[in-house]
């Protein structure tokens, strides 16, 4: 049986907490009411139901307790209820009756938690920005339900802790391993990882366009084994086994966990080390005297380790990155240079390539334009001509549209 007294009282308290009355800030006479309408309470208007009398019994009891005032339609008492009004001075009694903690108390508890977490539990910048954002909204009387359940501070602590743990992670984990290591449960992180990713995406502009797997991989957390794909010149040596990369036209995949056992030799004839953003292009790309590495969007710690190992062996080779001709492609390129410390050049990401394949281009989104303009603001931007053309023509180009190098008749490097 539905308890209409609790339904009506909870609805009244919800409205009360959304108002400034609960914070003692109201300067205008406002009444918190629950309207009796067919949309809100359809059973009350159902003539074939006995709910009409049942609901009347509930609200008369609430009025006798002094918690509400009943407003009858056209002032006809005991006929049709128009609405009931909360007696604000009795709000604390209603909270106790419902075993419900007042919003003001919950806000204070969560503010104390956030202050504590910011001071001792947030080492990373994303986590700090997130907690500061939540604290400001709570202090301003704004909702934080997008991220937090105020009634469950410990869950909120767990979420903030997870954000910081991910942001500062430097060890390779599968999702469930990460969860066991930090939460002593295989499923805890899996259950909140979607929210963690959402927070990272919101409070780190560089992550805005990445999907969940890319973001977690950026911090060395994987749902499935993390593979590196290689092709071209050189010999792959692992546990006393030697494999010539040239034997594999489509390349060979190595699990990220095996990179620590991997060595590359016979690199003397490698003139170019080329990283490629998308897997389709990697599979079909063939280039003489080159070592080609599938980057898979944003590079991660495992690929960084491999690229730095290659650079130590052949620092005089030409290092090039080939990606989409769009904001994301250039952001990935800059991230690659920054994280590896290797001065890569861009490959087939220049104006000539864009103009050659312009018929395959797609239109920019508003967010694309913002990101392109942000790239142009950098003083050391090396591809202003391409970015300017993209903005002028309102276009971007995926690298899969570009023909394999042995078919190209255009210059590749900026």
Secondary structure, DSSP 8 states (H G I E B T S, - for coil): ---HHHHHHHHHHHHHHHSSGGGT---S----EEE--TTT-GGGG-TT-SHHHHHHHHHHHHHHTTSEEEEEGGG-TTS-EEEEEE-GGGHHHHHHHHT---HHHHHHHHHHHHHHIIIII--SHHHHHHHHHHHHHHHTT---TTT--TT-HHHHHHHHHHHHHHHT--S-EEHHHHHHHHHSSSSHHHHHHHHHHHHHHHH-GGGTT--HHHHHHHTTEESS--EEEEEESSEEEETTEEEEGGG-TT-EEEEGGGGGGEEEE--TT--EEEEES-HHHHHH---TTEEEEE--SS--HHHHHHHHHHHHH-TTSEEEEE--BSHHHHHHHHHHHHHH----EEBS-SHHHHHHTGGG-EE--HHHHHHHHHHHTSTT-S-HHHHHHHHHHTEEB-GGGS--GGG--S--B-
